[in-house]
C-alpha cells in the first residue's frame, strides 16, 4: 500500500509561564492511501496534539515541533512556512473539529464560508464554487441545501452543523481528512449517520482518514488500524482485529475492559483503570503507565520500554510476550475473543440477568412510589407578552405521566431536543409546570410555599454534566461541598469541616483536598466533588443529568460504580438522563424513551434492550457502535433530525422519520399503553 502520511519520531513542545513542556514524544505512524487510522486514549494522552501537528495548527497555540518529521505525499510539512501550509490546508489535508460551532464564523453565512475555501484555492469562480457547495451539502445529507447556504451557523442544529463542516472539509477533495472527536457532542443517532457518511465519502473520494476518538466502539466500527496513546507516547499499534482480539499492552487491555457493551453483566461492577493519567509537567520515570499498571515491576519504574514488534504488532511493554500467555490475562483476551467464545453463554447470562431483574422489578413494584408525574406539560411562549394558547410556543414536554419508585434508578434517553433535561428541571421545581402535577411522596410540589419547597429541596439534589461550570471556581472545595450545610443547617466551622471531610472520603477523595480549588482536579475528580455536594444532606432523590457523558471510558466506569455504591449505602433514588445507552442499561432498573416532548416507551432495562417495541427505540439501539469489529450489527437509520418542538408533526410525532408510518400515524396520536407486564409503548403498531 502506498503511504500518504509518514510521521517519524515526532516531538512537540509548548511554551508555558513555567517553561516548556513536552506534549508528545517520539511519535511515529504511517497512513496508507484510502486507509483509516484511529488514535485512541484518555484525555491528555496527546491525540489532538498529534493531529494538530500534522496541520501545523500548534504554531498558533504556543507550540512547536522540537523533533522529527511529518511527510505528506512526499512533502515535509515541518520545513514549510505558514504561507505554504495555507496552500495545502483544505486542498491536500483538511480537518473536522469536535465543536463545529467554534470552527464556523457566526457572522458569515454557511454558503459564504464554504465557497471561500473553493475560491481561495482557485478551484473555480464564484458561480462554480456555489454549485460545488450546494452539491456537497446535499451529498452530506443536509435537506434543502440552497436554503441552508444562506443561513448562519446559529440557525443549524449540532448534527447539521457537523455535516456542513464535513462538506467544507471536502470542498477541494483533500487526500487526508483529520477528524478530531467528530461525534462526541452528538446524539447516538446523528453519530451513526456521521460515521456512515465518513465511510461512504472515504470510498467516494479515495481519502485517507486520521480519526481521533476516546470511544473504542467507534474505533471498532471505523478503523483499519488502531494506535493507542498514553501520556504523549504510543504504547500499542495494531490492526483493529488484532487489537480487539488480544491487546498486548496493559493500558490497552484496561481500556477494552472498561467498555460497557450490550452484553455486559449488569449485576457486576464496571471495570476501571485505577488512578488518572499523569500531568505532562509531572511525568513518572520509566514506563509512564507503571503507577496504574497491576503488572508493573522495578524495571518498569526505572526504564522506559521502546515501541517494538511483538506478535506482528507494535507495543511498548517490557513483558508483552509473557503477559499475553498468563492465565489472568487470558481471562480477558479481548472483545472479539470474548464474544466469539461465549455466544451461547451470553444468551444464558442475559436470560439469567432477566430473571434476576424480574425479581428486582417485583420488589420495586411493591415498594413505595417516590415521584408520581401526572399529565405533565411544559410550554415556553415564543415572543413577548402573556402566555395564551393562541400564541405560538415551544412544547418542550407535553402530557407526560410516569412514576419513580423508592430506591430505583429510572433511566431517561432520547435525542437532544426531546425534553429530557426540561422534564428533570420541572420535577425539581426549578421550572414551573404549565399543566399537570408532580407528586413527591404524595405531596403536590406546585402547591407548596417557598419555605415548604426549600424544606423539600434538601431531599432532591442534582449532579450536573459539567461540575466545573456549576460551581464558583473561586471557592475552595470545602466551601463548595459545605454550602448546603450553610443553607439548611447551623453548624460550627469545625463540625462543617468534619462532615465535608467525611463526604470527601465517601466519594473516594483525600480529606486533605478540602482547601484546594476546582481547577486543580481532573474531570473525574471534579465529578466526585459534585457528587459529594449532592449527597451532603443525605437526600432521597438525585437527578443525574448527563453526569458521565463528558468523561473518558475508564473514569466513566469509576463514577458509575461510585453512584451504585452510594445508592446501596444511602438508599438513593436516581433519575439518570444520558445519551450513552450502554451506561443507561447498566445503571437503570427501568428506562423511559422520550421523543419530541413525549414518552414513547417505558420498560425494565433488560426488557427494553432485548425487546424494543417502538421503532424509535429500535433505531436508537441499532445506532450504538458495535465493539466487535468482526460482527457489526445491522444499522437501522433514523433519517433526518428531530423536528422543532415549536411546530411538532400531527399524529404520532415520530411519523416523519419512521419507516413503518401509515396514514393512521400521520393523523392519530398513539396513547402510551401497556403491551406486556411493566412494558408500555406509544405506537399504533408495536414491534
KEKE-913236 format. One line per 10 residues: number of its first residue (from 1); their letters; for each residue x, y, z of C-alpha. Coordinates in steps of 0.5 Angstrom, whole numbers. Example, Ala and Ser with C-alpha at 12.3 -4.5 7.8 and 13.67 -1.06 7.14 Angstrom:
2
1) as) 25/-9/16 | 27/-2/14
END
This chain:
687
1) xxxxxxxxxx) 0/0/0 | 3/7/-2 | 4/11/4 | 0/18/4 | 3/21/11 | 9/19/15 | 10/21/22 | 17/20/24 | 20/21/31 | 15/27/32
11) xxxxxxxxxx) 16/31/39 | 12/37/40 | 13/42/46 | 9/48/49 | 12/54/52 | 8/56/58 | 9/61/64 | 13/56/68 | 18/54/62 | 17/49/56
21) xxxxxxxxxx) 13/42/57 | 14/36/52 | 6/34/50 | 8/29/45 | 15/25/45 | 18/20/39 | 11/19/36 | 12/15/29 | 6/13/25 | 4/12/18
31) xxxxxxxxxx) -3/12/14 | -3/9/7 | -8/12/1 | -15/10/3 | -13/8/10 | -17/10/16 | -13/10/23 | -16/11/30 | -12/15/35 | -15/13/42
41) xxxxxxxxxx) -13/14/49 | -16/18/55 | -16/26/55 | -9/28/56 | -6/23/52 | -3/27/46 | -8/25/41 | -11/32/39 | -4/35/39 | -1/30/34
51) xxxxxxxxxx) -7/31/29 | -6/39/30 | 2/38/29 | 0/35/22 | -4/41/20 | 1/45/24 | -4/49/28 | 0/48/34 | 4/54/32 | -2/59/33
61) xxxxxxxxxx) -2/56/41 | 5/57/43 | 7/50/41 | 13/48/36 | 16/42/33 | 22/40/37 | 24/34/33 | 22/29/28 | 19/30/21 | 12/30/18
71) xxxxxxxxxx) 12/28/11 | 5/28/7 | 5/26/0 | 13/27/-1 | 13/34/2 | 16/35/9 | 11/39/13 | 16/41/19 | 20/45/14 | 14/49/11
81) xxxxxxxxxx) 13/57/12 | 5/58/14 | 4/61/8 | 6/55/4 | 2/51/9 | -4/55/8 | -4/53/1 | -4/46/3 | -10/46/8 | -16/45/5
91) xxxxxxxxxx) -13/42/-1 | -9/37/1 | -11/36/8 | -17/38/12 | -20/38/19 | -26/37/22 | -26/39/29 | -30/37/35 | -34/43/36 | -37/46/30
101) xxxxxxxxxx) -40/52/33 | -33/54/35 | -30/53/28 | -35/57/24 | -35/64/24 | -42/66/27 | -43/73/23 | -42/70/16 | -47/65/12 | -45/58/12
111) xxxxxxxxxx) -45/59/4 | -40/64/4 | -35/60/9 | -35/54/4 | -35/58/-2 | -29/62/0 | -25/56/1 | -26/54/-6 | -24/61/-9 | -18/61/-4
121) xxxxxxxxxx) -15/55/-7 | -17/57/-14 | -22/51/-15 | -27/55/-19 | -30/62/-20 | -36/64/-15 | -41/61/-19 | -38/54/-20 | -36/55/-12 | -43/56/-10
131) xxxxxxxxxx) -45/50/-15 | -40/46/-11 | -42/48/-4 | -49/46/-6 | -47/39/-8 | -43/38/-2 | -48/40/3 | -53/35/-1 | -48/30/-1 | -47/30/7
141) xxxxxxxxxx) -55/29/8 | -57/37/9 | -64/38/7 | -66/44/2 | -58/46/1 | -60/52/-3 | -64/55/3 | -58/53/8 | -53/56/4 | -56/63/6
151) xxxxxxxxxx) -57/61/14 | -52/63/19 | -48/58/24 | -53/59/30 | -59/57/25 | -57/50/24 | -57/44/29 | -51/41/32 | -52/35/27 | -53/39/21
161) xxxxxxxxxx) -47/44/23 | -42/38/24 | -45/36/17 | -44/43/14 | -37/42/17 | -35/36/13 | -38/39/7 | -33/45/8 | -27/40/9 | -29/36/3
171) xxxxxxxxxx) -29/42/-2 | -22/41/-5 | -22/34/-5 | -17/33/0 | -12/27/0 | -12/27/8 | -18/28/13 | -17/29/20 | -23/28/24 | -22/30/32
181) xxxxxxxxxx) -27/27/36 | -32/29/31 | -38/26/34 | -37/27/42 | -42/32/42 | -48/29/38 | -53/24/40 | -52/17/38 | -57/17/32 | -53/23/29
191) xxxxxxxxxx) -47/20/31 | -48/14/27 | -50/18/21 | -44/22/21 | -40/15/22 | -43/12/16 | -42/18/12 | -35/19/13 | -34/11/11 | -38/13/4
201) xxxxxxxxxx) -34/19/3 | -28/16/4 | -29/11/-1 | -32/16/-6 | -26/21/-5 | -21/15/-4 | -19/19/2 | -15/17/8 | -18/19/15 | -14/20/21
211) xxxxxxxxxx) -20/19/27 | -19/22/34 | -23/19/39 | -24/16/46 | -30/12/44 | -27/5/43 | -34/3/40 | -32/8/34 | -25/5/33 | -28/-2/32
221) xxxxxxxxxx) -33/1/27 | -29/5/23 | -21/3/24 | -17/-1/19 | -11/0/24 | -11/3/32 | -6/7/35 | -6/7/43 | -3/13/46 | -2/15/53
231) xxxxxxxxxx) 2/21/57 | 4/23/50 | 7/17/47 | 5/11/43 | 4/5/47 | 1/0/42 | 0/0/35 | -4/-6/31 | -10/-8/26 | -17/-7/29
241) xxxxxxxxxx) -18/-14/29 | -11/-16/33 | -12/-10/38 | -19/-12/40 | -18/-20/40 | -12/-20/44 | -9/-13/47 | -1/-13/48 | -1/-7/53 | -4/-7/60
251) xxxxxxxxxx) -6/0/58 | -10/-2/52 | -13/-8/56 | -15/-4/61 | -19/1/56 | -22/-5/53 | -24/-8/60 | -27/-1/61 | -32/-1/55 | -39/-3/57
261) xxxxxxxxxx) -43/-7/52 | -50/-9/50 | -48/-16/53 | -44/-13/60 | -47/-17/66 | -51/-12/69 | -50/-15/76 | -43/-14/77 | -39/-7/78 | -36/-4/72
271) xxxxxxxxxx) -28/-5/71 | -24/2/71 | -17/3/71 | -14/6/78 | -11/13/78 | -11/18/73 | -7/20/67 | -1/24/70 | 0/31/68 | 5/33/63
281) xxxxxxxxxx) 9/37/68 | 10/31/73 | 11/25/69 | 13/19/72 | 20/16/71 | 21/9/67 | 14/7/63 | 9/13/64 | 4/8/66 | 7/4/71
291) xxxxxxxxxx) 4/8/77 | -3/5/75 | -1/-2/72 | -2/-8/76 | 4/-12/73 | 9/-6/74 | 16/-9/77 | 22/-5/79 | 25/-5/72 | 18/-1/69
301) xxxxxxxxxx) 20/4/75 | 27/5/72 | 27/4/65 | 22/7/59 | 20/1/54 | 21/2/47 | 16/1/42 | 18/-6/39 | 15/-11/35 | 11/-17/38
311) xxxxxxxxxx) 7/-22/35 | 6/-18/29 | 4/-11/32 | 8/-6/36 | 8/-5/43 | 12/-1/49 | 12/-6/55 | 18/-10/57 | 13/-16/59 | 8/-16/53
321) xxxxxxxxxx) 10/-23/51 | 10/-26/58 | 3/-22/60 | -1/-25/54 | 1/-32/56 | -1/-31/63 | -8/-34/65 | -10/-28/69 | -9/-24/62 | -13/-29/58
331) xxxxxxxxxx) -19/-28/63 | -20/-22/59 | -17/-24/52 | -21/-18/48 | -27/-16/46 | -27/-21/40 | -25/-27/43 | -30/-26/49 | -36/-25/44 | -33/-31/40
341) xxxxxxxxxx) -32/-36/45 | -38/-34/49 | -44/-34/45 | -48/-39/48 | -46/-37/55 | -48/-29/53 | -55/-31/52 | -56/-35/58 | -53/-30/62 | -58/-25/59
351) xxxxxxxxxx) -64/-29/61 | -61/-30/68 | -60/-23/69 | -67/-22/66 | -69/-27/72 | -65/-23/77 | -68/-16/75 | -75/-19/74 | -75/-21/82 | -72/-14/83
361) xxxxxxxxxx) -77/-11/79 | -82/-15/83 | -79/-12/89 | -79/-5/87 | -86/-5/84 | -89/-7/91 | -85/-1/95 | -87/6/96 | -87/11/90 | -83/17/91
371) xxxxxxxxxx) -85/21/85 | -91/21/81 | -92/25/75 | -99/26/72 | -100/29/65 | -94/34/66 | -93/39/61 | -88/45/60 | -89/50/54 | -85/56/53
381) xxxxxxxxxx) -88/62/50 | -85/65/43 | -84/72/43 | -87/78/49 | -93/78/52 | -97/74/57 | -98/66/55 | -104/64/52 | -106/58/47 | -107/62/41
391) xxxxxxxxxx) -100/64/41 | -94/60/39 | -90/57/44 | -85/51/45 | -88/45/47 | -81/42/51 | -85/37/55 | -93/35/53 | -97/31/57 | -92/26/61
401) xxxxxxxxxx) -94/21/66 | -90/16/70 | -87/14/77 | -81/13/80 | -80/8/86 | -76/9/92 | -69/6/91 | -69/5/84 | -66/8/78 | -70/11/73
411) xxxxxxxxxx) -66/12/66 | -69/17/61 | -66/17/54 | -67/21/47 | -64/25/43 | -62/33/44 | -69/37/44 | -73/31/46 | -75/35/53 | -71/30/58
421) xxxxxxxxxx) -67/36/62 | -73/40/62 | -77/34/65 | -72/34/70 | -72/41/72 | -79/41/73 | -79/35/77 | -74/39/82 | -79/45/81 | -73/49/78
431) xxxxxxxxxx) -78/51/73 | -86/51/74 | -90/46/70 | -95/49/65 | -100/44/66 | -100/37/71 | -98/35/77 | -91/33/81 | -92/29/87 | -86/28/92
441) xxxxxxxxxx) -88/23/97 | -95/24/95 | -95/32/96 | -96/36/90 | -90/41/90 | -93/46/86 | -98/48/92 | -92/49/97 | -90/55/100 | -83/58/99
451) xxxxxxxxxx) -81/56/106 | -84/49/104 | -81/48/98 | -74/50/101 | -75/44/106 | -77/39/101 | -71/41/96 | -66/38/101 | -69/32/99 | -68/33/92
461) xxxxxxxxxx) -61/34/89 | -57/35/82 | -51/32/79 | -49/36/73 | -46/34/67 | -40/40/68 | -39/40/75 | -34/46/74 | -39/50/70 | -44/49/76
471) xxxxxxxxxx) -39/52/82 | -36/58/83 | -29/57/81 | -26/62/86 | -29/58/92 | -25/52/95 | -27/45/95 | -29/45/103 | -34/51/101 | -37/48/95
481) xxxxxxxxxx) -39/42/99 | -41/45/105 | -45/50/102 | -52/46/103 | -50/46/111 | -50/54/111 | -57/54/108 | -60/48/111 | -56/47/118 | -53/51/123
491) xxxxxxxxxx) -46/48/124 | -40/51/127 | -33/51/123 | -30/45/126 | -37/41/125 | -38/43/118 | -30/41/116 | -31/34/119 | -37/33/115 | -34/35/109
501) xxxxxxxxxx) -28/31/110 | -32/25/111 | -36/26/105 | -30/27/101 | -27/20/104 | -34/17/102 | -33/19/95 | -26/17/94 | -22/23/95 | -17/25/100
511) xxxxxxxxxx) -19/29/106 | -13/34/105 | -16/37/99 | -21/41/103 | -17/47/102 | -16/46/94 | -19/50/88 | -24/46/83 | -18/48/77 | -13/43/81
521) xxxxxxxxxx) -17/37/79 | -19/33/73 | -25/32/70 | -27/25/74 | -25/28/81 | -29/35/80 | -35/30/78 | -33/27/85 | -34/33/88 | -40/35/85
531) xxxxxxxxxx) -43/28/88 | -40/30/95 | -44/36/95 | -51/33/92 | -51/28/98 | -49/33/103 | -56/33/106 | -57/26/105 | -62/27/100 | -68/22/98
541) xxxxxxxxxx) -67/23/90 | -62/25/86 | -62/28/78 | -56/26/75 | -56/30/68 | -51/27/63 | -47/26/69 | -42/22/66 | -42/24/58 | -36/28/58
551) xxxxxxxxxx) -32/23/62 | -27/18/59 | -29/11/59 | -25/9/65 | -27/15/69 | -34/14/67 | -34/7/70 | -31/9/76 | -36/15/77 | -42/10/75
561) xxxxxxxxxx) -39/5/81 | -39/10/86 | -46/12/84 | -48/5/85 | -44/4/92 | -47/11/94 | -54/8/92 | -54/2/97 | -51/6/103 | -55/11/103
571) xxxxxxxxxx) -62/9/100 | -62/14/94 | -67/14/88 | -64/17/81 | -67/20/75 | -61/18/70 | -61/22/64 | -56/21/59 | -55/19/51 | -50/13/53
581) xxxxxxxxxx) -55/8/52 | -50/2/55 | -49/6/61 | -56/7/62 | -57/0/61 | -52/-2/66 | -55/3/72 | -62/3/71 | -68/-1/73 | -73/2/68
591) xxxxxxxxxx) -72/6/62 | -76/11/59 | -75/14/52 | -77/21/50 | -78/24/43 | -80/31/42 | -83/32/49 | -87/26/50 | -85/19/53 | -86/14/47
601) xxxxxxxxxx) -83/7/51 | -82/5/59 | -80/-2/60 | -75/-5/65 | -68/-4/63 | -66/-11/60 | -73/-12/57 | -72/-5/53 | -66/-8/50 | -68/-15/49
611) xxxxxxxxxx) -75/-13/46 | -76/-6/44 | -83/-4/42 | -82/3/39 | -79/4/32 | -75/10/35 | -72/6/41 | -70/0/36 | -67/6/32 | -63/8/38
621) xxxxxxxxxx) -61/2/40 | -58/0/33 | -54/6/33 | -50/4/38 | -43/3/35 | -41/-5/36 | -35/-6/40 | -33/-13/36 | -30/-11/29 | -32/-18/26
631) xxxxxxxxxx) -39/-18/28 | -42/-11/26 | -50/-10/28 | -55/-8/22 | -56/-1/23 | -63/2/22 | -62/9/20 | -67/14/23 | -67/19/18 | -67/27/19
641) xxxxxxxxxx) -67/30/25 | -72/31/31 | -77/37/29 | -78/43/32 | -82/43/39 | -85/49/37 | -88/46/31 | -89/39/32 | -92/34/27 | -99/32/27
651) xxxxxxxxxx) -101/25/30 | -95/21/32 | -89/26/33 | -84/20/30 | -88/19/24 | -84/24/20 | -78/19/21 | -81/13/22 | -80/7/16 | -87/4/18
661) xxxxxxxxxx) -91/10/19 | -98/10/16 | -104/15/14 | -106/13/21 | -100/15/24 | -100/22/21 | -107/23/24 | -108/20/30 | -103/21/36 | -102/14/40
671) xxxxxxxxxx) -103/13/47 | -98/10/52 | -101/4/53 | -98/-3/57 | -96/-9/52 | -93/-13/57 | -93/-13/64 | -89/-7/66 | -87/-5/59 | -91/1/56
681) xxxxxxx) -91/4/49 | -94/9/45 | -94/6/38 | -100/4/33 | -96/-2/31 | -91/-4/37 | -86/-9/34
END
